[in-house]
Amino acid sequence: MSDNTPSPAELDAFRQEVADWFTANKPTDPGFLLPQSFMEVGTDEQFYFLRDWQKKVYEAGYLGMAWPKEYGGGGKPQVLQDIVTREMVKQKTPFMTNTIGLNWAGPLILNMGTEEQKKAFIPGILSADDIWCQGFSEPDHGSDLGNAQLKATRDGKEFVLNGSKIWTSLGRHAKHMILLARTNQNTNNKYEGLSFFLIPMQIQGIEVVPIKKLTGEFGFNQTFFTDARIDESCLIGKEGGGWQVAMATLAFERGAVGGQAGGHAMNSKHVSEVVALARTAKRNGKPAIEDVAIRDELVQLIIDERSQALNSSRARIKPLTQERPSSIPMSGKLIGSEYGRRLNQFALSLQGANAAYYVGDPLAYDGGLWQRSYFNAFSGTIGGGTSEVQHNIIGERVLGLPKS
Amino acid sequence: MLDTNKKPTILFSDEQEQLLEVASNFCRDRFPMSETRKRIAADEDLSRPLWDEMASLGWLGIAVPEEFGGSGLTLGEVVTVVEPMGEHLAGTPLISTTLAAQALLKAGTRAQKETWLPKICEGAIATLALSEPDGDWALERIAASATASGDTLTLKGTKTFVTDAASADLVIASVLFEGKPALVLITRDALAAGKLTREIVIDETRRSYRLDLDGITLPKSALLDADKTPAALNHIDQAACLLLSAEACGGANGVINVTIDYLKTRKQFDRYIGSYQALKHPTVDALLAMEAARSHLYYAATVFGDGIEGEVAVRMAKAQSGSALAFASDRSIQFHGGFGFTYDCDAQLYRRRGIWCEAQFGDATHHRAKLAEILF
């Protein structure tokens, strides 16, 4: 990262440049329903559209701006990337589809990878030429990640993979996977038998099978491994040290530490859109926003949305977080995902009888967008450790309560 | 309409940092729970030595301009003192006195400010008399009145929740005068015996009085500036919300710590009760509600007085902090089980404080309704 901190005037000029670029270059309506997050990329036309968009942003110099130049990054201050990311959210551009590469695998490789791994993997992550997926959850071990059972059996200079991973977003398009696997079945502590790999997806013995989601769409996959052989150079971190690497990756995933390439991973719904909906929807012949109970809930949602921004702001002020420094960083995912679910659910109830329409019906509000996004909101409250597991983690690590 | 695209940013000054540290240490030393319990049972309304110490630390004049003997800082700095006091359930006239000083600053005449503000900075106690028996939170709806005859005002009506009134050198009451809201200064010597009646209030750390205004006479010079009174009432409302938010945030943190201590030490069915998710998860929810309230509190402190932005922020803080303390203290009673049902358990002290904080200057529903008027 550069030591040259831009002046306020330079930042203002850059903000303007970025706003202009995205206004001029953001894609127009492709004529098919776009996914709201990287977890929902279900068709090839969606994927190629999003991949091309990420490539365009990268080639304009607006992605990986703070990553090192020698690996394809911009070598510039993080503050510039943050400006770009905010502008993308503000202009509601499509998200950056190689999320797992940009936000989790990339920072991990830059932090812990070998020089060869950095050179091999980072440029393709940024350009979206090399899509990454994640192999953490297993059908029988979702939230209990430490109990992962997929076997990686050493055979000379190779490992042989057998088992299955689930919820592999982008699995059908991915060139690489970050994989947590069990290299030793006989450790006293379940965590010590785990190792972390960066593996190629297009090899014999790996099969990706799409999963139909509760929305009726695709996007997730189950990945089956049958005697798939990988070289030992795929290891990142030490053999048996996979749990620590996984935890470091999850810290990137939860946004608890910096180092991500930038860009947003999903097009989240905001309360302002629900307020707009409440002005259109009717209750007893009047706009729903005039209803006392609806007003009360809408204001609470506005307060709760602002709480998250204010928590981030306060997290940067040490004297105001010193009693429990990890409290805000560790609770962001729980708060944000539960808020999203509640917001979408409320948007449905505002639609009156029409809440019962679904994607495809001409009378569905916004094409059934809210119905779909309510269901998809569960990916936030379940994925990356369910809200219930998050409660345990916060209770134990932040409040010091005994383990459940 | 509020600009919701603007990213809200909390600012925290060096003065705030220093005050927060000093006040946190002070409260830990001077207001352990044993002291709070003694305070509740005490005959006298306050501990004078403690009050004098607070005055000598300069806390009564934090938001008073230097020309009147204060430090010339803002209510944002007062927040950092009130929050730790709330955490320790300290019952002192700090909020009463700060709010009365704010009323003087906003609507007092030059002479009134010059007379009273320096005294307050040095330790004189002052308080506001705004509420009335109908319990309406709308400060501008006033039944009490003042009528003029020559140079004399005669007061009529009843004021409620006049905190710390028996120790106060000065009470500032809202009355209707010539059909409009007015504020009058009532000095201790104008209060005949029997005018103040101790109220029995739910938060026993407080000393609150009912003030019978009937027949009290004052010189006309006791009126604050009539033109500035409506704005002053609005300012007092917001200032009170800010300080009560600080007190409630501190209280929420205090009672969460009480709960956690119990969850870590109490065993049932051979397990620490904190290991049960039925108790652990709501305790985490209490933590998250407190953290959110605290973020709103310090943002409200950052933008206090800044027009609509300031008002929105302080109402959000009041709504969130009230709810956070209500939830945390309600669950704390429940999670203490049978002990929670006893007077000895500290959880009830926080629950009582929570009800007080919500009842004063509006609960969460009230402020959300006010916010809806502004936002929609």
HADDOCK unambig.tbl for C-alpha pairs under 7 A between the chains (distance, minus, plus):
assign (segid A and resid 295 and name CA) (segid B and resid 372 and name CA) 6.16 0.50 0.50
assign (segid A and resid 296 and name CA) (segid B and resid 368 and name CA) 5.97 0.50 0.50
assign (segid A and resid 296 and name CA) (segid B and resid 369 and name CA) 6.44 0.50 0.50
assign (segid A and resid 299 and name CA) (segid B and resid 368 and name CA) 6.02 0.50 0.50
assign (segid A and resid 299 and name CA) (segid B and resid 371 and name CA) 6.94 0.50 0.50
assign (segid A and resid 299 and name CA) (segid B and resid 372 and name CA) 6.30 0.50 0.50
assign (segid A and resid 303 and name CA) (segid B and resid 316 and name CA) 6.45 0.50 0.50
assign (segid A and resid 307 and name CA) (segid B and resid 292 and name CA) 5.28 0.50 0.50
assign (segid A and resid 307 and name CA) (segid B and resid 295 and name CA) 6.67 0.50 0.50
assign (segid A and resid 307 and name CA) (segid B and resid 296 and name CA) 6.62 0.50 0.50
assign (segid A and resid 309 and name CA) (segid B and resid 8 and name CA) 6.88 0.50 0.50
assign (segid A and resid 310 and name CA) (segid B and resid 8 and name CA) 6.46 0.50 0.50
assign (segid A and resid 310 and name CA) (segid B and resid 9 and name CA) 6.74 0.50 0.50
assign (segid A and resid 310 and name CA) (segid B and resid 295 and name CA) 5.40 0.50 0.50
assign (segid A and resid 310 and name CA) (segid B and resid 296 and name CA) 6.68 0.50 0.50
assign (segid A and resid 311 and name CA) (segid B and resid 292 and name CA) 6.49 0.50 0.50
assign (segid A and resid 311 and name CA) (segid B and resid 295 and name CA) 5.54 0.50 0.50
assign (segid A and resid 313 and name CA) (segid B and resid 9 and name CA) 5.68 0.50 0.50
assign (segid A and resid 313 and name CA) (segid B and resid 10 and name CA) 5.90 0.50 0.50
assign (segid A and resid 314 and name CA) (segid B and resid 10 and name CA) 6.26 0.50 0.50
assign (segid A and resid 314 and name CA) (segid B and resid 295 and name CA) 6.15 0.50 0.50
assign (segid A and resid 319 and name CA) (segid B and resid 17 and name CA) 6.48 0.50 0.50
assign (segid A and resid 391 and name CA) (segid B and resid 281 and name CA) 5.51 0.50 0.50
assign (segid A and resid 391 and name CA) (segid B and resid 284 and name CA) 6.28 0.50 0.50
assign (segid A and resid 392 and name CA) (segid B and resid 281 and name CA) 6.92 0.50 0.50
assign (segid A and resid 394 and name CA) (segid B and resid 284 and name CA) 6.74 0.50 0.50
assign (segid A and resid 395 and name CA) (segid B and resid 280 and name CA) 6.15 0.50 0.50
assign (segid A and resid 395 and name CA) (segid B and resid 284 and name CA) 5.72 0.50 0.50
assign (segid A and resid 401 and name CA) (segid B and resid 264 and name CA) 6.08 0.50 0.50
assign (segid A and resid 401 and name CA) (segid B and resid 274 and name CA) 5.58 0.50 0.50
assign (segid A and resid 401 and name CA) (segid B and resid 275 and name CA) 6.63 0.50 0.50
assign (segid A and resid 402 and name CA) (segid B and resid 264 and name CA) 6.65 0.50 0.50
assign (segid A and resid 402 and name CA) (segid B and resid 272 and name CA) 6.92 0.50 0.50
assign (segid A and resid 402 and name CA) (segid B and resid 274 and name CA) 5.73 0.50 0.50
assign (segid A and resid 402 and name CA) (segid B and resid 275 and name CA) 4.84 0.50 0.50
assign (segid A and resid 403 and name CA) (segid B and resid 275 and name CA) 5.26 0.50 0.50
assign (segid A and resid 404 and name CA) (segid B and resid 275 and name CA) 4.38 0.50 0.50
assign (segid A and resid 404 and name CA) (segid B and resid 276 and name CA) 5.88 0.50 0.50
assign (segid A and resid 404 and name CA) (segid B and resid 277 and name CA) 6.59 0.50 0.50
